[in-house]
Amino acid sequence: MSSICKVQQSLKLLVVLATVLCLWPTGAGAHMVWAGGGAFWGGFLHPLTSLDEICFLVALSIWSTFNEPSVRVWTLCAIAVVPGVAAVVLWWSGRELSTVPIMAALMIVAGLGGAARFKVQGVILLAIAAIGAWFMGSETGQAVGSLSPGGFIIGASLSPAMLSLYLLGGLERLRSEWQSIACRAVASWIAAIGIMMLTFELVRHRVPMQLH
């Protein structure tokens, strides 16, 4: 029983820390861009500084493991291909797109799906993965700045694919009942973080309107 309490306390601490980090940026969807290592490494590290993208990938991977193996392959393909396409489109168009509300909503959906072990058709998970990947890539396209767009976008497309591959490979080894419960607990906490992020965004946009 004591070990379970320790796990619960660790999860609560992780959620508090993750929530603070998620709400820290002053601009919607603001990510860190490390330009010191060049375009490729700046792009590679860019998605890894975004808690909403990481949480979404973790929740999506957990949910995928409770479905058919072919579903995992297709979701991985979406994460590997779609961000690069979206990044090119947003960089070329020069448009600005707020990604935080959508990513928060996707965190809620994927987190609840993983927590409840929902069995869904492959096309549904593929659609959720593709939508999330599109907005991840959209954020990349807006963050290129003065760096080389080719290297930056390639790096930013590679890191989510590698992270998803490692997550799916690691989760595939978690077969015991308590490990499954732990994964579902993580997914539920991600959904909770998504709810807090979405609430924060709604309040943040509503308060200035009331002040006027």
N, C-alpha and C positions, 0 to 999 in steps of 0.2 A: 504493500500500500504506500510506503514511504517513497519508493521509486516512482510510482505514478504521480504522487504529489509534486515530486521534483520536476518531472516532465511537464506537468501543468504549469508550474511556476516559471519554467524556462520558456514555454510557449507564450505565456502572458508577457514576460519581459521582452521577448522577440517582437510581439505584436506592438507593444508600446514604442519600441525603438523604430520599428519599420514605419509606424504611423507618423512619428515625428519626422523621419527622413522623407516620407512621401509628401508631407505637407510643407516642408521647408522651403522649396523654390518659390520665388515671388511671382514668377510668370507661369502661366499654365503650361505644363509639360516641359518645363525648363530642365535640361540635362547638362551635365558637365561635358565639355569638349577639350580633350588634352591634345594640344597642337604640338607639343614638344617632341613627340615621337614620329611626327610626319602624318601624312593623310591616312595611310592604311591603319596604323595603330591608333590614331585618334578615332577613326571610324569603328575599329574593332572594340575599343573600350566604351564607346558612346552608349550602346544599349545596356551595358553592364552597370552604368551609373544610374539607371532608371529603375526604381523599385516597382513601379507599376508594370513595366514590361517583364521584369524577372518574375514577379508574383504571378502574372498571367501565364507565363511559360511553365512555371511549376504546377499551377492548378490544372492547366491543360494537359500536362504530362500525366498527372495523377489520374485525371478523368479518363484519359486514353487507355491507361493500363487496365481499367475495369471494362474495356470494350474489346472488340475483336482485334487481333494482331494487324490485320490489313488496315484498320482505321489509324493505327499508330504510324504506319508507313505514309499514308496520305497526309496526315497532319504534319508530319516531319517535312514532307515535300513542300507543303504550303509555307511553312516557316522558313524553308531554305530559299524559296523562289520569289514569293510575293513581296517581301520587304525591299528587295533590290529594284523591282519594277516600280513600286510606289515611290521610292526615294528618287528615282530618275524623273518620274512625272512631276513630283512636287518641286524638285530642284529646277527643272526646265520651266515650269510655269511660274515659279516665284511666288506662289500663293502661300498664305499662312493658314494653318489649320490647327484648331485646338484639339488635342488628342486625349487630354486627361479624362474628361467625362466618359468618352467611349471606352477607354481602357479600364476605367473603374467599373463600368457596367459589365464589361467582359470578364473582369476579375470576379464579380459577383456570380455571373452565370457559370463560369468554369469552376469556381470554388464550390458552389452549391452542387453542381453536377458530380464533382469528385467526392464531396462529402457524402452524398446520397447514393453513390455508385450507380448513377442512372445509366441504363443500357439504352443507347440511342442508335439511330441509323448513322452509318458512316458519313453520309452527306451532311448531316447536321454538325457533327464535329469538324468536318472539313470546312464548312462555311464559317464556323466560329473561329477556327484557326486562321482562315484566309482574311477575315475581317480584322482580327487582331494584328496579323502580320502586315496588312495594308497600313494601319495606323502607326505601327512601329516604323515602317519604312517612310511614312509621311513625316514623322519627327526627324528621321535621319536626313531627308531631303532638305528640311528647313535649317539644319545645323551645319551644313557644309561650310558656309562662310567663305573664307579666302583659301581654304585648303583645296587640293586637287580633288574634284568630284569623283573621278573614277576610283582612285585608291580608297577614298573615304567611304564610298557606298559599298565597295567590295568588302572592306573590313567590317562595316556595320551589318552587312548581310550574313557574313560568315559566323560571327560570334553567337547570334541567337540560334542558328542551326546547330552549332557545336554544343551549346548549352542544352538544347532540346535532346540531342542525341545522347549526351551523357546522362541526362535525367531519365530518359526512357530506358537506357541500358541499366542504370542503377535501380530503378523501380522494378524492373523485370526480375531482379533477384530477391525482392522483398515479398516473400510468399507466405510467411507465417501470419497467424491471425492478429497478433498484437502489432506487427509491422503494418498490416493493412489498416488497423484502427488508427495508428499514428499518422499514416498518410491522409486518411479521411479527416483527422483533426487538423492537420496543416491546411488542407483544402478549405475547411470551414473557417479557419482564421483568416485565410486570404479573402474569402468572401466578406468577412467582417471588415477587413481593411478596405476593401472596395466600397462597401457601404459608407464608411467614414470619409473616404476620399470624395465620393460622389456628393455626400452631404456638404462637405466643406466647399466644393466647387459651386454648388447651388447657392449656399449662403454667401460666398465671396462675390458672386455676381449679383445677388439680390440686394445686398447692403448698399452699394453705391447708388443703385436706382432709388432706394428709399431716401438717401441723403439729398438727392436732387429734388 
